[in-house]
Amino acid sequence: MTTGLSRRLRLRWPRSRVAGIVALANVFAFSILVAEQATEWSSRWEPAALLWWVGGLTVVIGVVLVVVTIVVSALARSWWARAVIAVVVTAIQASVRTVFLLPSTILDGDSRGGLIIWVTGASGYLMAIATGFLVAALIEREDRERARRRAEEERTRDAVAELEREELRVRRLVADRLHGTVQHRLVVVASGLDQIADRLTAGDEDPARWAPTLRDWALDLDELREEHVRALSHSLFPSGADLGTYEAIRALLDRLPPTVATTVELGPTMKELVRRLHAPLPLRDRLVVVYTTEEAVTNAIKHGSADRVTVWVEARNHGGSWELEVCVDDNGTGPVSDTPPLSGLARHRARAEARGGSLHLERNEDGGGRLRLLLPFVPEESHQGEGGRQASDALRD
């Protein structure tokens, strides 16, 4: 208990010190005021003695009141609790002051004398404590605002660092594929073409016999273009991402094998945003959604043996702050625990959290997997071409 109180006092001491100084300054001002009026209360004491007695007693009780209020308020988190504590402690201290001052005044024989002194003391002390609380509240608000700005700056730094890491990862991926599979297959085809060219130049008696080989290499080049060049292009910039979220996810799912049934559904609010703005999600957020959805779909098919995937996209307005919700449901085996390891999804979660969002992996109602992505965004109007407008028109129909 003592350790916890000491820790809270240390944490709140900077603002409590300033609030205490302001409250004590008001206590001293109140003491001077009542001391000057003390001569009107009594003719029993010498004026100088009465001034010191009333002023000194008011200061001592006020100092004790401020210290006790600061210590006790450190235990309370809400301002309502602190206000109640301050009123109770003030009432007690005002009562103690009344007991000591009443015998030295002309109000001693008056039935209302004690009440007058108590009200005077309580009012002065409450005013002093209230000003201290006001200063503390302003300082605490400034601390929260400063912490909020630091958190935003930290999220911005994390987002930039994540972008740099993602750029490096994509660069390495492209380099590995270009220098690996793509380069090897191109070298094989180029070498074969050189051999055929040499034989044709030397006067091959049956040039037509090379036709099947040339067709095989043409098929090989077409496969290379479809499986590797397009995949590299998607790694750099997903297909359909420049048109909109729906179009990008639809293009992603269309690349899956025909044995996997896929569906993309937009919620009513998202449909309305698409109708008005065509592509309301900013491109940078759109890329986060597409890459995260791609990872979730890949995991569902590869690790969950799913043959049906549904992507649900909805936008929600929380008092002017927009948030995108993306749910990827599958009919696979689903996670085996409540807190499954994210593996490849970990970097996608870090990317979402850097933007103030979140990512969760869980089991859905049917036992399959469900990935839920929440991402804050600011809707923007898209200046897209005719293809984007046709896609939005088709979606509305």
N, C-alpha and C positions, 0 to 999 in steps of 0.2 A: 504493500500500500504506500509506504513512504517512498520507495524507489520510484513507483509510478507517478506519484505526485511531484517528486523532484524532476523527473524527466519531462513532465508536462510543463512545469514552471520554466525549465530551461528552454523548451521549445517555444513557449509563448512569452518568454521574458522580454525580448526586444520591444514588442508592442505593449506589453503590460507595463514596462518601465515608463514609456511615454504617456500611456493613459494614467498611470499613477501620479506622474509629475503634474499633469493637467488637473487631476482631481485634488491633489494636495494644494496646488496654487489656489483653487477655488475655496478649499477649506480655510486657508490663511485669510483670503479676502472676506469670507463669511465671518471669521473670528474677529477681524478688525472692525467689521460693521457692527456686530452685536456688542463688542467691547465699548465702542463709542456711545452706544445707547444704554449701556449698563447703568450710568449715573441716573437715568430717569426711572430705573426699576427700584432703587433702594436709597434710603438715607441713613441706613444703619452703619455702613462701611465708609471708610475714606475713599474718595474717588479713584486715587491711584491704585489702592489695594483692590478695589472692585474691578478696575480695568484689567489688572493682571490676573485676577482670579477668573473672571468670565472669559477673557480672551485666551488665557493659557489652558483652562479646562476645555474650552471648545476646540482648541488646536489638538490637544492630546487625544481627546475622544475621536476627533476627525481622522487623525493619523492612524489610530488603531482600526477605525472603520475601513479606511482605504486598504490597509494591509490585509485585514481579514477578508474583505470582499475580493481582492485579487487572488488570494490563496484559494478560497472556496470556489471562486468562479473557474479556476483552472480545472476543477473536477467536472464542470458542466460543459457540454458541447454546444447546446442551443442557446440562443440569446434570450429566449423566454425563461429558461431555467436561471440564467444569470440575473435577469431582471427581478425575478421572484426572490432570489437569494439576497440581492442588494436591498430590496424593500424590507425584508425581514431583519437583516443585520442593521439597517438604518433605524428601524423602529426600536430595536433593542438599545442601540447606542444613544438615541434621542431620549429614551427613558432613563438611562443612567445619567445623562447630562441634566435632566429635569430634577432627579433626586438630589444632585449636588448643588444645583443653582437655586432651587426654590427657597430654601431657608434664608438666603442672602438678599431676597428681593422684597418689595412691598406687596407682592402678590401672594405672600405666604398665607395670609388669612383669607384670601379670595378663593372660592370654590372652583373658579375657572383659571386660577393662576397656573396650576400645573399643566392644564391643557394648552394654555397659551405658550408656555415655554417649550412644551413638547412639540407643538406644531411648528414653532419657529425653528427649533433645532432640526426636526425631521425634514422640513422644507429646504433648509440650507444644505444639509448633508445630501439629500436626494439630488439637488441641483449639481453639487460637486461630483457625485458619483455618475450622474447622467452625462455630464460633459466628458468625463473620463471614458465612459462606455462608447460615446459617440466617436471619440478619437480612436479608440481601439477598433471599432467597427470599420472606420474608414481605412485604418492601416491594414486590417485583416482583408478587406476587399481589395486593396492594392496588392497585397501578397498573393491572393488568389489570381488576380489578373496577371501578375508577373509570372506565376507558375503556369498559367494557361499559355502565355506567350512562349515560355520556355518549352512547354510540351509541344506546341505547334512547330517551333523551330527544330525540335528533336525529330518530330515526325517528318518534317521536310528534309532534314539531313538523312534520315533513314530511307526516305523515298529516293533521294538522289543516289545514295549508295546502292540501293537495290537496283536502280536502273543501270548503274555502272556495272554491277555484277551480272545483270541479265544481258547487257550488251556484250560483255566479255564471254559469257557462256555461249551466246549465239555465234559470236565470231569464231570461237573454238569449234563449235558444231559444224559450221559451214566449212571451215578450213579442213577439219578431219574428213568430212564427206568428199570435198573436192579433191583432196590429196589421197584419199583412200579409194573408195568404190568407183567414183566417177572417173578419176584419172586412170585407174587400172583398166576399166572397160574401154575407155577411149583409146588407150595405148594399144589394147588388143585389136580393136577395129582398125586403127590406123596402120598397124603392122600388117594385118591381113590385106588391106587395100593396097599397100605398097607391094606386097608379094604378087597380087593379081595384076597390078599395073606392070610390074617387071616381066611377067610371063606374057601378057598381051603385047607388050612392046617387043618381046623376043619372037613374036609370031606364033602364038599358040594355035594349034590346028583346030581346036574345038572350044571357042570362047563361050559358047552357050552353056557349057558345063559349070561355069562359075555363077550362073544366075541363082541357083538355090542358096549358095553361100552368101551372095550379096543380099538376098531377101532375109536370110537369118540375121545378118548384121543390121539390116534396116529395122527388123523387129527388136533387136537388142537395143539399138539407139532409141527407138520409140519407148521401150520399157524404161530405159535410163531416163528419158525425159519425163515420163509419167511418174515414176516412183521416186526418183532422186532430185531432179531439177525442180519439180513442183513442190516437193517436200521442203527443199531448201528455200524456195520462194515463200512458202507458208511460214517457215521459221522466221524469216525476215519481216514479213508482213502478211497476216492471214488473208485469205481470199474473202472478199465481201466486206472486210472491215471498214472500207471507205464508204460503204453504202449504209450500214446500220448494224445494230446489235443482232436483230433477227436474221438479217441476211448473212452475217458472218457465222452465226451458229448453225444456220441451215446449210451453208456451204461446208462447214466442218463435218456435220453429220452425214451429208451426202457422200463423203469420201469413205464412209464405213462400208464393210461388206454387206451385200443385200440380205444376208441371213440375220442381220441385226435390225430390228424395227425401231425407228426413231420418231420422236414427236417434239416439236417446239411450240409452246403455248405462251401467249402473252396475257397478262392480267388486264382487267378493264382500264385501270389508270395508265398502264404502259401503252395500251392501244390508243388511248386518247392523246397521250403525249406524241406518239408516232404520227397520229393523224394531223396534229397541229404543227409539229416541228420536224417531221420526217425522221431525223436521227437525233433524238434529244440527248443521248449519252455522249459526252465528249470523247474524242478518239482515244486519249490516253487511258480513260476508264474502260472504254470498249475493248482495248487490247487486254487489259487485266481480266475482263469477263471471258473473252474468247480463250485465252491461254489456260485459265483456271478450268473452264468447261472441258477443254480438250484433255487436260490431265485427268479430270474426274471420269470422263467417258473411257479413256484408255485404261484406267485402273479397273473400272467396272467390267470391261470385256476381258482384260488380261488376267486379273486376279479374282474377279467375282464370277466369271463365266456367264455374264449376262447376255441375253439376246433381245432385250427390250430396254430402251433408254428414253426417258422423258425429261425435257428441260423446260422449267417454268420460270418465267421472267415477269416480275412485277415491280412497279415503282410506288413508293409511299411518301406522302407529304406530311412531315411532322412539324406543323407550325411554321411553314416556310422553308424548312430544311428537308431536302429530298434525299431519299435512300433507295438504292436498287437492291432487290432481293432476287437471287438466282438459286433455284433448287434443281439439282440433277438427281433424278430418281432412277434406279435400275431394279431388275428382277433377279439379280445375282445372289450370291451367298451373303453379302453384306459384311460389315465389320464384326469381328468375333468378341469385341469388348466395348465397354462404354467410352473408353479413351484410347482408340486405336492409334498406332503410330502413323504419322502422316507421310513419312518418306518423301516422295517427290512433291507432295502437296505442301511441305513445310515452307518452301520458298514462296509459294503462292499465298500462304497465310501471312508470311512476313510482308509481302507486297501489299496485301489488303489492309493489314494493321497499320502499315506506314501511311496509308491514306485515310486512316480513321475508321476502317471497316473491320470485319471479322470473317473467319472461315471455320466451319464446324463439319465434322464427318460423323455420321450416326446411322442407325438402322431405321428404315421406314416402316410403315404399318404392315407391309407385306413381307418383311424380313430381309428385303434387299438393302442396298446402300443408298444413302442420301447425303449429298454434299450441299451445304447451305452457305451461300456467300452473301454478305451484306456489305454494301459499298456506298458511302455518301457521294453525291454528285450534284452538280449545278446544271440544270437543263439548258441546252443551247440549240438554237435553230441551225439546221444543216443547210449549207449552200451546195447541194448535190446536183448532179446532172440528171439527164432524162432517165437513165437506168435506175437511179435511186428513187425518182418519183414514181416510175412504173412499179417498182417493188413495193413502195408504200401503198400505192393504189390497190395492188393485188392483195396486200395484207388487210386492207380495210374491207375489201369485198369478201 
